[in-house]
Amino acid sequence: RVSVPLGVIGVIFESRPNVTVDAAAMCLKSGNAVILRGGREAIGTNTALCALIQDCLEKAGLPAPIAALLTSFDANTRSGRIAATTDDTRKLGGHAPARLEDFLRANKAAFAG
């Protein structure tokens, strides 16, 4: 059996800061970069956790941006836009409302929820 990284994994989640660390750890351990998008209620905690993750990556000799957090909640920069900007988007995973799932499917992203 041979494992092959997917590349960049986008994870959308609600206000659960533990998901920030859990998702980043799973993605990075499997050789993937990760873009995280948590709920606005925990943006301060998620920002601090992502900064800590990036600091640890740098100390390990890895590039910090391989774990990134989307901090904007502006309608023009929401996470679904990532799915619409590239033909290389394969999966965007998470637990999302039905309308977000519909948006992702309509914009070339396979939803794994």
LOLO-955497 format. One record per atom (N, C-alpha, C, O): residue in three letters; x, y, z. Coordinates in pm, whole numbers, plus 50000, padded with zeros to 5 digits. Example, Ala and Ser with C-alpha at 12.3 -4.5 7.8 and 13.67 -1.06 7.14 Angstrom:
2
ALA513194943150780;ALA512304955050780;ALA513204967050780;ALA514244966850846;SER512854977550708;SER513674989450714;SER512905000350787;SER513415011450804;
//
This chain:
113
ARG500844988350000;ARG500005000050000;ARG500895012450000;ARG501875013150075;VAL500555022249916;VAL501325034649906;VAL500405046349937;VAL499325047549879;SER500835054950028;SER500065066950061;SER500565078549976;SER501765080349957;VAL499625086449925;VAL499965098049845;VAL499195110049900;VAL497965109649907;PRO499895120749940;PRO499205132649991;PRO498275138549885;PRO498545137549765;LEU497195144749929;LEU496255151349838;LEU496765165049795;LEU496485169449684;GLY497495171849882;GLY497995185249853;GLY497555195049959;GLY498175196050065;VAL496485202249930;VAL495935211950026;VAL494525207450060;VAL493705205049971;ILE494245206550188;ILE492925202550234;ILE492275214450304;ILE492875220650391;GLY491055217550265;GLY490285228150329;GLY489335221950429;GLY488645212350398;VAL489305227550549;VAL488425222350654;VAL487575233950707;VAL488095243850757;ILE486265232350696;ILE485325242350745;ILE484655236350868;ILE484155225150865;PHE484655244050976;PHE484065238951099;PHE483475250551179;PHE483765262251153;GLU482645247051274;GLU482005257351355;GLU482925261251469;GLU484135258851463;SER482395267051571;SER483185272651680;SER483665261951779;SER483215261351893;ARG484555253651732;ARG485165243351815;ARG486675244251799;ARG487225238151707;PRO487335251751885;PRO488775253751869;PRO489605240951868;PRO490695240751811;ASN489115230351931;ASN489885217851928;ASN490025212551785;ASN490995205651753;VAL489075215851699;VAL489145211351559;VAL490315217951488;VAL490905212051397;THR490655230151527;THR491805237051467;THR493055228551478;THR493755226251380;VAL493325223951597;VAL494535215951621;VAL494385201851565;VAL495305196751501;ASP493235195551586;ASP493015181951538;ASP493135181051385;ASP493835172451333;ALA492445189951316;ALA492465189651169;ALA493855192751115;ALA494325186151022;ALA494515202751173;ALA495865206151128;ALA496805194351150;ALA497595191051061;ALA496735187951265;ALA497605176551295;ALA497385165151198;ALA498345159351146;MET496115161751172;MET495835150651079;MET496305153750938;MET496875145150871;CYS496065165950893;CYS496475169750757;CYS497995169850744;CYS498545164250649;LEU498665176150839;LEU500115177150831;LEU500785163550846;LEU501765160650777;LYS500265155250935;LYS500845141850953;LYS500735133550826;LYS501595125150800;SER499685135750749;SER499515128250625;SER500195134850505;SER500015130550392;GLY500965145450531;GLY501745151750425;GLY501015162350346;GLY501435165850236;ASN499925167350400;ASN499115177350331;ASN499215190950399;ASN499465191850519;ALA499015201350321;ALA498845214750377;ALA497365216050413;ALA496535208250366;VAL497045225850497;VAL495655227350541;VAL495245241950547;VAL496005250550591;ILE494025244550502;ILE493405257650516;ILE492215255650607;ILE491315247850576;LEU492205262650719;LEU491165261050821;LEU490215272850819;LEU490625284250799;ARG488935270050839;ARG487935280750847;ARG486965277250959;ARG486055269250940;GLY487175283351076;GLY486315281051190;GLY485265291851203;GLY485245301451126;GLY484385290251300;GLY483315299851322;GLY483815312851383;GLY484845313251450;ARG483065323451360;ARG483465336751408;ARG483495337751560;ARG484225346151614;GLU482715329451629;GLU482675330151774;GLU484005326351839;GLU484285330451952;ALA484815318651769;ALA486095314151825;ALA487295319351746;ALA488375313551752;ILE487115330251673;ILE488185335051586;ILE489455338751665;ILE490565336351617;GLY489305344351783;GLY490485347951863;GLY491275335651905;GLY492495335351894;THR490565325651954;THR491225313251997;THR491825305951877;THR492965301251884;ASN491075305151768;ASN491595298351649;ASN492825305451592;ASN493765298951546;THR492825318651596;THR493985326251548;THR495205323351634;THR496305321251582;ALA495025323051765;ALA496135320051856;ALA496645305851835;ALA497855303551833;LEU495735296351819;LEU496135282351797;LEU496875280651665;LEU497865273451657;CYS496395287251561;CYS497065286151431;CYS498455292551437;CYS499405287351377;ALA498575303651508;ALA499895309851525;ALA500845300351598;ALA502025299451562;LEU500355293451697;LEU501165283651770;LEU501575272151679;LEU502725267751681;ILE500635267151600;ILE500935256451504;ILE502015261051406;ILE502965253751379;GLN501855273251353;GLN502845278351258;GLN504215280151322;GLN505235277551259;ASP504245284551447;ASP505505285951519;ASP506185272351534;ASP507395271151513;CYS505415262151569;CYS505965248551581;CYS506465243351447;CYS507495236651442;LEU505755246351340;LEU506195242051207;LEU507545248251173;LEU508455241351125;GLU507675261151199;GLU508945267951172;GLU510085262151255;GLU511185260151204;LYS509825259251381;LYS510855253351467;LYS511255239451419;LYS512375234851445;ALA510335232651349;ALA510625219451295;ALA511255220251156;ALA511535209951094;GLY511485232451108;GLY512105234250978;GLY511145233450861;GLY511565231450747;LEU509865234850888;LEU508845234450783;LEU508275248250760;LEU508315256650850;PRO507765250950641;PRO507195264250614;PRO505885266350691;PRO504985258050684;ALA505785277250762;ALA504605280250844;ALA503305280850763;ALA502275276350813;PRO503315286050640;PRO502045287350567;PRO501375274150526;PRO500295274350468;ILE502005262750554;ILE501315250350518;ILE500135247550610;ILE499355238350586;ALA499995255450715;ALA498795255250799;ALA498295269650806;ALA498935278250866;ALA497155272250744;ALA496655285950737;ALA495225286550788;ALA494465276950778;LEU494875298050842;LEU493535300350895;LEU492905312050819;LEU493495322750809;LEU491705309950766;LEU490965320850706;LEU490305328750818;LEU489535323150896;THR490595341550825;THR490065349650935;THR489005359450890;THR488365365850974;SER488785360750761;SER487785370250713;SER486415363550708;SER486285351950669;PHE485415371150747;PHE484045366250738;PHE483255374750639;PHE482025374050633;ASP483975382650561;ASP483365390850458;ASP482795381750349;ASP483415371650314;ALA481645385050296;ALA480985376650196;ALA481845374450072;ALA481735364050008;ASN482705383950038;ASN483535382549919;ASN484735373549938;ASN485365369549840;THR485075370350060;THR486265362150084;THR485965349550163;THR486875343450219;ARG484725345550169;ARG484365333450244;ARG485035321250185;ARG485455321150069;SER485125311150265;SER485865299150229;SER485365292450102;SER486165286250031;GLY484105293450071;GLY483605287249949;GLY484265292549825;GLY484305285749722;ARG484795304849832;ARG485485310649718;ARG486715302749679;ARG487095302649561;ILE487335296149774;ILE488495287849742;ILE488095277249641;ILE488835274449546;ALA486945271249663;ALA486475260649575;ALA486215265749434;ALA486375258349337;ALA485835278249422;ALA485485283749291;ALA486675289349216;ALA486535292649098;THR487845290449278;THR488965297249214;THR489945288049143;THR490865292949077;THR489785275249154;THR490755266349092;THR490095253849037;THR489125248749093;ASP490625248948928;ASP490145236348871;ASP490725224548945;ASP490305213148923;ASP491695226949033;ASP492375216149104;ASP491695212449235;ASP492165203449305;THR490615219049269;THR489925215949394;THR489255202449381;THR488465200249289;ARG489555193449472;ARG488965180049468;ARG487995177749583;ARG486885172749560;LYS488385181149703;LYS487505178949819;LYS487635190449917;LYS488715195749939;LEU486535194149973;LEU486495203750080;LEU485645197150187;LEU484445195150167;GLY486255193750301;GLY485545185550399;GLY485115193250520;GLY485685203650553;GLY484125188250584;GLY483655194350706;GLY482205190950732;GLY481585183350658;HIS481685196650837;HIS480285195050869;HIS479675208550840;HIS479945218250911;ALA478845209450737;ALA478365222350692;ALA476865222250670;ALA476265211750650;PRO476255234150674;PRO474835235150643;PRO474575230850498;PRO475465231450414;ALA473365226650470;ALA473005221850337;ALA473295232150228;ALA473745228450119;ARG473055244950255;ARG473295254950150;ARG474785256250117;ARG475135259150003;LEU475665254050215;LEU477105254350186;LEU477495242050105;LEU478285243050012;GLU476955230550141;GLU477225218450063;GLU476805220549918;GLU477545216949826;ASP475625226249896;ASP475135228849761;ASP476075238349687;ASP476375236349569;PHE476535248849756;PHE477455258349695;PHE478745251549652;PHE479245253749541;LEU479295243349741;LEU480555236549711;LEU480395227049593;LEU481265226449506;ARG479315219649591;ARG479085210449478;ARG478935217949348;ARG479425213349244;ALA478265229349351;ALA478055237249230;ALA479345243949183;ALA479435248149067;ASN480315245049270;ASN481565252049237;ASN482755242849236;ASN483845246649280;LYS482575230849186;LYS483655221349158;LYS484315214649276;LYS485305207449258;ALA483825216549396;ALA484455210149510;ALA483615198049552;ALA482405199249569;ALA484245186849568;ALA483535175249620;ALA483425176949770;ALA484425179649837;PHE482245175449824;PHE482035177249967;PHE482135163750036;PHE481415154350000;ALA483005162750134;ALA483165150450211;ALA482695153450353;ALA483515156950438;GLY481435152250379;GLY480935156250510;GLY480225145350583;GLY479755147550695;
//
